[in-house]
Amino acid sequence: MPTATETETQAAILEYLTLKKYLCWRMNNIPASYIDRHGERQFRKLPKFTMKGLPDIALIHPMTGRFYGIECKSASGKLSPEQAEFGRLCVRAGAEFIVARSLEDVISAGL
């Protein structure tokens, strides 16, 4: 049985959280690309103050108000240094940071 991709895991988690009526959203800090006047693909700069390493999914727990950052990874995927640092910052601030390789990881975290 093939393992799920990060995109498939992310979609399953977002569908689950939406069905549970959690306040959650997909975060995307990959800059938009465009084709320049020379026919070359270029990437726009990220907006000022956009942190690198933002998680794939952000959630605010309705009962506690606690922030959860959920980073989706495949079975063999690894956090980038920026993602690991964002996770440490979350925990230090009293938030939760979950590396989710499956929907079960989110459920076992109490969501």
PyMOL commands that set and color helices and strands:
alter all, ss='L'
color gray80, all
select helices_A, chain A and resi 6-19+81-92+103-108
alter helices_A, ss='H'
color red, helices_A
select strands_A, chain A and resi 23-26+33-35+41-43+57-60+67-72+96-100
alter strands_A, ss='S'
color yellow, strands_A
deselect
rebuild
show_as cartoon
